C-alpha cells in the first residue's frame, strides 16, 4: 500500500471513529476522550487506536468503555466507511503527555 493511501485511510478512520465515539459511547461525567492517533494495518485486519483521556487517571475506564462498545463502533463504521471488512479496533492509552509531564518535573527538580 502506498504511503499516501495509508495516510488517507488512517485519516478517514480517525474522523469517522471520533464521530462514532462521540455518538455511541457514554463516558462517566467529567471524562473527555479523543483519538490522538490511528494506524490501520496494511492488510486491513486491525487498527491500533491511541486514546487520550482527561483526566489521565480515568484512561483505563475510558478504554474499558470503548472495548465494551467495540461491536457498536464496528457497526457504525460499516455504515459510514465502504470497505469489505472493518478492521478489529485495538484501543491503547496514549500516555505521551503524561510521560512528558513526568520528565519535565524530573528536569525541574534536578535544576
Buried (B, 14 or more C-beta within 10 A) or exposed (E): EEEEEBEEBBEBBBBBBBEBBEEBBEBEEEBEBBBBBBBBBEEBEEBBBBBBBBEBEBBEBBBEBBEEBEEEBBBBBEEBBEEEEBBEBEBEBBBEEBEEEEEEEEEEEEE
